[in-house]
């Protein structure tokens, strides 16, 4: 597969189109094309992505006909498509239905290297012409290209890190060879199932107890799907137990070269992205949850008798580098044991150098506070090791979003609260908001700075921002703890707070009057 976004621009239906954003993605490989008219990105996630209909290297056609005046929704759709591995968007009817392409869409496309292509503003343009051109081009390229391993590995390497998974590889493989793909362990338990086409999923899942009957015989008819053949391959990943790969294809069979390439691709991919994949371990369930892999998540939750729907909290024990958190299996069990007395469901394992725990809702807030302190004690005294509690998670998509928020904004949270080692999801989301405010540029930051500078000019010799920062951010508006932290007498802190109150016109700890003040202090720390 060698077709890139740039190649598509030479097709008859696209030769008059213009690239208006995301030029950094022109060399990305394209494997398919689809149409999307979406408004609510939650629908895009719950209705499409979880069903596996989207995969890396797809280009999408849209006219944003359902959200013509909602630029925020347009941006949200682009960001979610890019996150799902899509390579670009072809915009139709600009100047006809969609008034114009907002500069924010172009800026986002540039940021994500997500190619934004604008079609000429003509009413008689049809989606079908582009779809036909692109589909035919891709089909002919697939017919003459048998270098499956290098092509798919290259495509996976271009995906966002959280999408570089065995499932992504199998989905791409299924699309390229037009066959359903089933991967099982040595006991014939399904680890991954990709149906081609999608409506074959039910028929394949119904065969879960019979895969062993198709093993060791090369290719043979597959009765559950009339007119199809099933191909079996035994895989031996490095240092792991045997696994079994099945391809089910209707119509024309697969030649020997494609069969060899397919088995080699999956074996290599397991070694790169799926160590322990065949062991059916808890960390694979965690990975499936975080990566929204519903079939595998369901299979593994059944193996471990865990009700994934009951997960409402996630706990992350994180270190600045994996070496700082040398949690053995025994330590992981200790972390999990902390929650046994106050939750119905709990499980934990290592994941990307961290320890992740999942649990149902805790019995009380006091129990949560005690659990956090106990986990911190187990983690040790290293100031660069932190514990984060993400609560109020209603589904696995909430879990995934919370995890990504933690990964992206924990460094900012550490700058805002340098004395803390225990964080909440709310604090991470606040850090994200402050980070986004910083990105607004000098004008916004100047307003924040002037707000604090005006207070400083009336204060005399002592530092207003330092006093307020310690009092509001570090010490939760506690005068005694603020005095201890600043090595001041309590009355001195009270005097400063009265002076600040006179300057502000309200006491610094009065909600919601102090919201701007709190955020200005936090942004000052980020800078």
TIDOLO-269979 format. One record per residue (C-alpha): residue number from 0; residue in one letter; x, y, z. Coordinates in steps of 0.05 Angstrom, whole numbers, plus 5000, padded with zeros to 4 digits. Example, Ala and Ser with C-alpha at 12.3 -4.5 7.8 and 13.67 -1.06 7.14 Angstrom:
REM residues 2
ATOM   nr  rest    px    py    pz
ATOM    0     a  5246  4910  5156
ATOM    1     s  5273  4979  5143
***
This chain:
REM residues 527
ATOM   nr  rest    px    py    pz
ATOM    0     x  5000  5000  5000
ATOM    1     x  5035  5062  4976
ATOM    2     x  4979  5112  4962
ATOM    3     x  4987  5177  5001
ATOM    4     x  4940  5237  5011
ATOM    5     x  4984  5275  4962
ATOM    6     x  4973  5221  4908
ATOM    7     x  4897  5229  4914
ATOM    8     x  4902  5302  4894
ATOM    9     x  4921  5280  4823
ATOM   10     x  4856  5241  4813
ATOM   11     x  4806  5272  4764
ATOM   12     x  4755  5285  4818
ATOM   13     x  4805  5319  4864
ATOM   14     x  4853  5354  4817
ATOM   15     x  4818  5422  4827
ATOM   16     x  4814  5415  4903
ATOM   17     x  4858  5457  4949
ATOM   18     x  4897  5438  5010
ATOM   19     x  4881  5491  5062
ATOM   20     x  4910  5459  5125
ATOM   21     x  4950  5402  5154
ATOM   22     x  5003  5399  5098
ATOM   23     x  5048  5360  5145
ATOM   24     x  5003  5300  5134
ATOM   25     x  5005  5297  5058
ATOM   26     x  5053  5237  5059
ATOM   27     x  5007  5196  5103
ATOM   28     x  4982  5131  5073
ATOM   29     x  4908  5125  5054
ATOM   30     x  4873  5057  5056
ATOM   31     x  4799  5075  5050
ATOM   32     x  4748  5131  5045
ATOM   33     x  4683  5144  5082
ATOM   34     x  4629  5197  5092
ATOM   35     x  4614  5230  5158
ATOM   36     x  4561  5281  5177
ATOM   37     x  4567  5285  5254
ATOM   38     x  4547  5335  5306
ATOM   39     x  4557  5305  5375
ATOM   40     x  4627  5276  5383
ATOM   41     x  4601  5231  5438
ATOM   42     x  4558  5198  5384
ATOM   43     x  4621  5191  5342
ATOM   44     x  4654  5155  5399
ATOM   45     x  4597  5112  5425
ATOM   46     x  4563  5098  5359
ATOM   47     x  4622  5087  5312
ATOM   48     x  4690  5082  5343
ATOM   49     x  4672  5029  5393
ATOM   50     x  4645  4986  5337
ATOM   51     x  4712  4988  5301
ATOM   52     x  4686  5019  5236
ATOM   53     x  4741  5072  5238
ATOM   54     x  4814  5054  5234
ATOM   55     x  4880  5088  5218
ATOM   56     x  4894  5116  5148
ATOM   57     x  4822  5131  5127
ATOM   58     x  4804  5196  5092
ATOM   59     x  4735  5225  5106
ATOM   60     x  4686  5266  5064
ATOM   61     x  4639  5316  5096
ATOM   62     x  4601  5381  5085
ATOM   63     x  4589  5392  5159
ATOM   64     x  4516  5398  5138
ATOM   65     x  4491  5383  5208
ATOM   66     x  4535  5434  5243
ATOM   67     x  4544  5490  5192
ATOM   68     x  4546  5546  5243
ATOM   69     x  4580  5508  5300
ATOM   70     x  4655  5516  5292
ATOM   71     x  4669  5485  5360
ATOM   72     x  4632  5422  5339
ATOM   73     x  4670  5421  5273
ATOM   74     x  4736  5426  5310
ATOM   75     x  4715  5372  5359
ATOM   76     x  4699  5324  5302
ATOM   77     x  4767  5337  5269
ATOM   78     x  4803  5326  5334
ATOM   79     x  4766  5260  5348
ATOM   80     x  4778  5235  5276
ATOM   81     x  4852  5251  5281
ATOM   82     x  4855  5216  5348
ATOM   83     x  4824  5155  5317
ATOM   84     x  4878  5151  5264
ATOM   85     x  4842  5184  5206
ATOM   86     x  4888  5222  5159
ATOM   87     x  4846  5279  5131
ATOM   88     x  4780  5311  5113
ATOM   89     x  4752  5330  5044
ATOM   90     x  4705  5389  5052
ATOM   91     x  4647  5396  5002
ATOM   92     x  4600  5455  4989
ATOM   93     x  4643  5510  5020
ATOM   94     x  4610  5576  5002
ATOM   95     x  4545  5541  4985
ATOM   96     x  4521  5508  5050
ATOM   97     x  4581  5518  5095
ATOM   98     x  4592  5594  5093
ATOM   99     x  4668  5590  5099
ATOM  100     x  4723  5549  5131
ATOM  101     x  4738  5581  5198
ATOM  102     x  4811  5597  5214
ATOM  103     x  4806  5554  5276
ATOM  104     x  4795  5492  5234
ATOM  105     x  4857  5507  5193
ATOM  106     x  4899  5520  5255
ATOM  107     x  4875  5454  5286
ATOM  108     x  4890  5416  5222
ATOM  109     x  4960  5446  5220
ATOM  110     x  4971  5427  5293
ATOM  111     x  4949  5355  5282
ATOM  112     x  4980  5346  5212
ATOM  113     x  4909  5327  5192
ATOM  114     x  4901  5344  5119
ATOM  115     x  4843  5391  5104
ATOM  116     x  4822  5391  5031
ATOM  117     x  4771  5441  5004
ATOM  118     x  4732  5422  4941
ATOM  119     x  4712  5477  4891
ATOM  120     x  4648  5514  4909
ATOM  121     x  4602  5482  4858
ATOM  122     x  4532  5456  4871
ATOM  123     x  4537  5399  4821
ATOM  124     x  4596  5365  4857
ATOM  125     x  4578  5296  4884
ATOM  126     x  4609  5254  4939
ATOM  127     x  4602  5193  4895
ATOM  128     x  4653  5217  4844
ATOM  129     x  4708  5224  4895
ATOM  130     x  4689  5159  4930
ATOM  131     x  4691  5122  4863
ATOM  132     x  4758  5151  4842
ATOM  133     x  4792  5139  4909
ATOM  134     x  4763  5069  4919
ATOM  135     x  4784  5046  4850
ATOM  136     x  4854  5075  4859
ATOM  137     x  4863  5039  4926
ATOM  138     x  4834  4974  4899
ATOM  139     x  4883  4970  4840
ATOM  140     x  4941  4987  4886
ATOM  141     x  4921  4931  4934
ATOM  142     x  4917  4881  4877
ATOM  143     x  4989  4891  4857
ATOM  144     x  5019  4902  4926
ATOM  145     x  5037  4841  4968
ATOM  146     x  5084  4875  5017
ATOM  147     x  5035  4872  5075
ATOM  148     x  5085  4871  5132
ATOM  149     x  5124  4934  5117
ATOM  150     x  5063  4973  5095
ATOM  151     x  5020  4959  5157
ATOM  152     x  5078  4966  5206
ATOM  153     x  5093  5033  5175
ATOM  154     x  5020  5055  5181
ATOM  155     x  5015  5033  5253
ATOM  156     x  5079  5070  5271
ATOM  157     x  5045  5135  5247
ATOM  158     x  4985  5125  5292
ATOM  159     x  4979  5160  5359
ATOM  160     x  5014  5119  5413
ATOM  161     x  4949  5096  5446
ATOM  162     x  4926  5065  5379
ATOM  163     x  4989  5025  5366
ATOM  164     x  4958  4959  5386
ATOM  165     x  4948  4888  5360
ATOM  166     x  4876  4906  5346
ATOM  167     x  4897  4964  5301
ATOM  168     x  4943  4916  5263
ATOM  169     x  4888  4864  5255
ATOM  170     x  4838  4916  5233
ATOM  171     x  4885  4942  5179
ATOM  172     x  4901  4871  5158
ATOM  173     x  4827  4854  5153
ATOM  174     x  4814  4914  5109
ATOM  175     x  4873  4900  5064
ATOM  176     x  4860  4826  5050
ATOM  177     x  4783  4832  5055
ATOM  178     x  4778  4777  5105
ATOM  179     x  4754  4767  5177
ATOM  180     x  4810  4758  5227
ATOM  181     x  4807  4718  5292
ATOM  182     x  4865  4712  5341
ATOM  183     x  4860  4661  5398
ATOM  184     x  4905  4635  5453
ATOM  185     x  4928  4562  5455
ATOM  186     x  4863  4543  5490
ATOM  187     x  4822  4572  5433
ATOM  188     x  4797  4632  5473
ATOM  189     x  4785  4691  5427
ATOM  190     x  4833  4749  5442
ATOM  191     x  4814  4792  5382
ATOM  192     x  4760  4787  5329
ATOM  193     x  4754  4833  5268
ATOM  194     x  4695  4817  5223
ATOM  195     x  4696  4832  5148
ATOM  196     x  4645  4857  5132
ATOM  197     x  4620  4881  5200
ATOM  198     x  4554  4842  5196
ATOM  199     x  4593  4776  5200
ATOM  200     x  4612  4790  5273
ATOM  201     x  4554  4751  5303
ATOM  202     x  4568  4689  5260
ATOM  203     x  4641  4689  5280
ATOM  204     x  4627  4699  5354
ATOM  205     x  4581  4639  5351
ATOM  206     x  4640  4595  5333
ATOM  207     x  4679  4610  5396
ATOM  208     x  4681  4537  5420
ATOM  209     x  4699  4506  5353
ATOM  210     x  4762  4541  5329
ATOM  211     x  4805  4481  5347
ATOM  212     x  4768  4440  5294
ATOM  213     x  4797  4485  5240
ATOM  214     x  4869  4481  5264
ATOM  215     x  4927  4446  5230
ATOM  216     x  4892  4437  5163
ATOM  217     x  4917  4496  5122
ATOM  218     x  4854  4521  5087
ATOM  219     x  4785  4489  5085
ATOM  220     x  4712  4508  5076
ATOM  221     x  4680  4548  5133
ATOM  222     x  4607  4524  5139
ATOM  223     x  4582  4581  5185
ATOM  224     x  4593  4629  5126
ATOM  225     x  4573  4595  5061
ATOM  226     x  4622  4602  5004
ATOM  227     x  4681  4621  5049
ATOM  228     x  4748  4590  5066
ATOM  229     x  4783  4590  5134
ATOM  230     x  4859  4593  5138
ATOM  231     x  4896  4573  5202
ATOM  232     x  4966  4594  5225
ATOM  233     x  5001  4576  5290
ATOM  234     x  5043  4634  5317
ATOM  235     x  5100  4630  5367
ATOM  236     x  5114  4700  5395
ATOM  237     x  5182  4710  5427
ATOM  238     x  5181  4683  5498
ATOM  239     x  5107  4668  5497
ATOM  240     x  5058  4611  5489
ATOM  241     x  5030  4590  5422
ATOM  242     x  4974  4631  5391
ATOM  243     x  4929  4616  5332
ATOM  244     x  4909  4662  5275
ATOM  245     x  4848  4648  5231
ATOM  246     x  4829  4685  5167
ATOM  247     x  4759  4675  5139
ATOM  248     x  4748  4700  5068
ATOM  249     x  4690  4693  5019
ATOM  250     x  4699  4686  4945
ATOM  251     x  4770  4684  4917
ATOM  252     x  4822  4651  4961
ATOM  253     x  4887  4680  4988
ATOM  254     x  4951  4662  4951
ATOM  255     x  5010  4632  4988
ATOM  256     x  5050  4696  4988
ATOM  257     x  4994  4735  5023
ATOM  258     x  4985  4679  5073
ATOM  259     x  5058  4679  5092
ATOM  260     x  5059  4755  5097
ATOM  261     x  4997  4755  5141
ATOM  262     x  5025  4705  5192
ATOM  263     x  5092  4742  5194
ATOM  264     x  5058  4809  5204
ATOM  265     x  5016  4786  5264
ATOM  266     x  5075  4749  5296
ATOM  267     x  5120  4811  5290
ATOM  268     x  5065  4858  5315
ATOM  269     x  5053  4815  5377
ATOM  270     x  5127  4819  5394
ATOM  271     x  5128  4895  5384
ATOM  272     x  5061  4918  5413
ATOM  273     x  5032  4858  5450
ATOM  274     x  5082  4825  5496
ATOM  275     x  5042  4781  5544
ATOM  276     x  4982  4784  5496
ATOM  277     x  4973  4709  5499
ATOM  278     x  4980  4704  5574
ATOM  279     x  4910  4732  5585
ATOM  280     x  4934  4775  5643
ATOM  281     x  4899  4831  5680
ATOM  282     x  4942  4883  5646
ATOM  283     x  4911  4862  5580
ATOM  284     x  4842  4878  5608
ATOM  285     x  4868  4946  5631
ATOM  286     x  4897  4958  5562
ATOM  287     x  4830  4939  5529
ATOM  288     x  4793  4987  5575
ATOM  289     x  4840  5045  5562
ATOM  290     x  4841  5033  5487
ATOM  291     x  4766  5021  5479
ATOM  292     x  4773  4950  5453
ATOM  293     x  4702  4925  5469
ATOM  294     x  4707  4853  5444
ATOM  295     x  4772  4838  5479
ATOM  296     x  4749  4876  5541
ATOM  297     x  4686  4834  5544
ATOM  298     x  4725  4769  5534
ATOM  299     x  4776  4785  5587
ATOM  300     x  4726  4811  5637
ATOM  301     x  4689  4744  5630
ATOM  302     x  4754  4705  5642
ATOM  303     x  4768  4744  5707
ATOM  304     x  4695  4749  5728
ATOM  305     x  4700  4825  5731
ATOM  306     x  4640  4869  5718
ATOM  307     x  4672  4925  5677
ATOM  308     x  4607  4965  5679
ATOM  309     x  4617  4970  5754
ATOM  310     x  4682  5010  5747
ATOM  311     x  4672  5081  5773
ATOM  312     x  4741  5100  5798
ATOM  313     x  4812  5096  5772
ATOM  314     x  4875  5105  5814
ATOM  315     x  4942  5120  5781
ATOM  316     x  5008  5113  5818
ATOM  317     x  5057  5151  5774
ATOM  318     x  5131  5167  5775
ATOM  319     x  5172  5217  5735
ATOM  320     x  5208  5157  5706
ATOM  321     x  5189  5083  5709
ATOM  322     x  5253  5067  5747
ATOM  323     x  5229  5109  5805
ATOM  324     x  5168  5065  5814
ATOM  325     x  5197  4995  5819
ATOM  326     x  5131  4963  5838
ATOM  327     x  5137  4887  5841
ATOM  328     x  5076  4842  5833
ATOM  329     x  5073  4839  5909
ATOM  330     x  5070  4915  5913
ATOM  331     x  5014  4916  5861
ATOM  332     x  4974  4868  5904
ATOM  333     x  4986  4913  5964
ATOM  334     x  4958  4973  5926
ATOM  335     x  4897  4931  5907
ATOM  336     x  4889  4905  5979
ATOM  337     x  4880  4977  6003
ATOM  338     x  4812  4980  5967
ATOM  339     x  4785  4912  5987
ATOM  340     x  4752  4936  6050
ATOM  341     x  4715  4994  6018
ATOM  342     x  4697  4971  5947
ATOM  343     x  4660  4913  5915
ATOM  344     x  4705  4910  5853
ATOM  345     x  4779  4923  5848
ATOM  346     x  4837  4901  5804
ATOM  347     x  4906  4929  5788
ATOM  348     x  4969  4919  5747
ATOM  349     x  5029  4954  5716
ATOM  350     x  5015  4995  5653
ATOM  351     x  5067  5037  5616
ATOM  352     x  5112  5044  5678
ATOM  353     x  5054  5062  5724
ATOM  354     x  5008  5023  5771
ATOM  355     x  4935  5029  5753
ATOM  356     x  4878  5008  5799
ATOM  357     x  4805  5004  5780
ATOM  358     x  4748  5000  5829
ATOM  359     x  4674  5009  5841
ATOM  360     x  4651  5069  5881
ATOM  361     x  4682  5074  5950
ATOM  362     x  4639  5068  6012
ATOM  363     x  4655  5139  6036
ATOM  364     x  4699  5200  6022
ATOM  365     x  4737  5187  6086
ATOM  366     x  4753  5117  6061
ATOM  367     x  4780  5148  5997
ATOM  368     x  4825  5196  6036
ATOM  369     x  4852  5140  6078
ATOM  370     x  4864  5097  6017
ATOM  371     x  4902  5152  5982
ATOM  372     x  4948  5162  6042
ATOM  373     x  4960  5087  6048
ATOM  374     x  4977  5081  5974
ATOM  375     x  5026  5139  5980
ATOM  376     x  5059  5103  6039
ATOM  377     x  5066  5040  5997
ATOM  378     x  5095  5080  5939
ATOM  379     x  5151  5107  5983
ATOM  380     x  5181  5174  6001
ATOM  381     x  5204  5195  5931
ATOM  382     x  5174  5265  5920
ATOM  383     x  5167  5250  5845
ATOM  384     x  5119  5192  5857
ATOM  385     x  5046  5214  5859
ATOM  386     x  4978  5183  5868
ATOM  387     x  4917  5207  5829
ATOM  388     x  4845  5189  5841
ATOM  389     x  4796  5195  5783
ATOM  390     x  4725  5188  5807
ATOM  391     x  4655  5194  5779
ATOM  392     x  4672  5152  5717
ATOM  393     x  4606  5129  5685
ATOM  394     x  4635  5086  5629
ATOM  395     x  4700  5062  5598
ATOM  396     x  4703  5124  5553
ATOM  397     x  4705  5167  5616
ATOM  398     x  4762  5121  5641
ATOM  399     x  4800  5131  5576
ATOM  400     x  4791  5207  5576
ATOM  401     x  4813  5211  5649
ATOM  402     x  4875  5171  5634
ATOM  403     x  4894  5215  5575
ATOM  404     x  4882  5277  5617
ATOM  405     x  4928  5249  5670
ATOM  406     x  4983  5233  5619
ATOM  407     x  4979  5302  5586
ATOM  408     x  4969  5349  5645
ATOM  409     x  5001  5318  5707
ATOM  410     x  5066  5359  5694
ATOM  411     x  5024  5422  5695
ATOM  412     x  4988  5400  5758
ATOM  413     x  5056  5390  5791
ATOM  414     x  5076  5461  5774
ATOM  415     x  5011  5490  5802
ATOM  416     x  5014  5447  5866
ATOM  417     x  5089  5434  5877
ATOM  418     x  5078  5410  5949
ATOM  419     x  5025  5358  5930
ATOM  420     x  5035  5284  5917
ATOM  421     x  4961  5266  5917
ATOM  422     x  4918  5293  5859
ATOM  423     x  4846  5288  5838
ATOM  424     x  4815  5286  5769
ATOM  425     x  4785  5355  5782
ATOM  426     x  4855  5383  5794
ATOM  427     x  4881  5353  5730
ATOM  428     x  4822  5383  5692
ATOM  429     x  4837  5451  5724
ATOM  430     x  4910  5444  5702
ATOM  431     x  4885  5429  5631
ATOM  432     x  4842  5492  5632
ATOM  433     x  4900  5534  5656
ATOM  434     x  4945  5505  5602
ATOM  435     x  4893  5522  5550
ATOM  436     x  4888  5593  5577
ATOM  437     x  4963  5601  5571
ATOM  438     x  4958  5580  5498
ATOM  439     x  4910  5639  5486
ATOM  440     x  4971  5684  5481
ATOM  441     x  5000  5747  5510
ATOM  442     x  4935  5787  5514
ATOM  443     x  4902  5740  5563
ATOM  444     x  4966  5730  5603
ATOM  445     x  4975  5805  5607
ATOM  446     x  4906  5811  5640
ATOM  447     x  4925  5758  5691
ATOM  448     x  4991  5793  5705
ATOM  449     x  4960  5862  5712
ATOM  450     x  4910  5833  5763
ATOM  451     x  4966  5809  5808
ATOM  452     x  5012  5869  5794
ATOM  453     x  4957  5916  5817
ATOM  454     x  4953  5880  5883
ATOM  455     x  5029  5880  5891
ATOM  456     x  5033  5955  5879
ATOM  457     x  4990  5967  5941
ATOM  458     x  5023  5917  5987
ATOM  459     x  5089  5947  6006
ATOM  460     x  5150  5902  6014
ATOM  461     x  5119  5832  6021
ATOM  462     x  5101  5789  5961
ATOM  463     x  5026  5786  5951
ATOM  464     x  5027  5730  5899
ATOM  465     x  5071  5686  5943
ATOM  466     x  5026  5696  6004
ATOM  467     x  4962  5684  5965
ATOM  468     x  4992  5624  5928
ATOM  469     x  5012  5589  5992
ATOM  470     x  4947  5607  6027
ATOM  471     x  4898  5590  5971
ATOM  472     x  4933  5537  5929
ATOM  473     x  4980  5501  5976
ATOM  474     x  4946  5505  6043
ATOM  475     x  4872  5505  6025
ATOM  476     x  4859  5573  6058
ATOM  477     x  4886  5550  6125
ATOM  478     x  4919  5607  6163
ATOM  479     x  4958  5563  6212
ATOM  480     x  4988  5519  6158
ATOM  481     x  5004  5579  6115
ATOM  482     x  5043  5611  6172
ATOM  483     x  5082  5547  6183
ATOM  484     x  5098  5539  6110
ATOM  485     x  5122  5611  6103
ATOM  486     x  5158  5612  6171
ATOM  487     x  5115  5671  6193
ATOM  488     x  5074  5685  6255
ATOM  489     x  5000  5670  6247
ATOM  490     x  4982  5743  6262
ATOM  491     x  5027  5765  6205
ATOM  492     x  4989  5721  6156
ATOM  493     x  4923  5748  6183
ATOM  494     x  4948  5820  6175
ATOM  495     x  4968  5806  6102
ATOM  496     x  4901  5773  6087
ATOM  497     x  4863  5833  6116
ATOM  498     x  4905  5879  6072
ATOM  499     x  4892  5837  6011
ATOM  500     x  4817  5836  6028
ATOM  501     x  4817  5912  6030
ATOM  502     x  4851  5915  5962
ATOM  503     x  4805  5863  5930
ATOM  504     x  4739  5883  5962
ATOM  505     x  4728  5812  5985
ATOM  506     x  4764  5759  6026
ATOM  507     x  4811  5716  5984
ATOM  508     x  4776  5651  6004
ATOM  509     x  4706  5675  5985
ATOM  510     x  4675  5633  5929
ATOM  511     x  4660  5648  5873
ATOM  512     x  4692  5717  5878
ATOM  513     x  4762  5687  5882
ATOM  514     x  4758  5643  5820
ATOM  515     x  4796  5692  5776
ATOM  516     x  4846  5703  5831
ATOM  517     x  4859  5628  5840
ATOM  518     x  4867  5617  5766
ATOM  519     x  4914  5677  5758
ATOM  520     x  4958  5649  5813
ATOM  521     x  4958  5580  5781
ATOM  522     x  4976  5608  5712
ATOM  523     x  5032  5649  5744
ATOM  524     x  5061  5584  5770
ATOM  525     x  5055  5551  5702
ATOM  526     x  5096  5607  5672
***
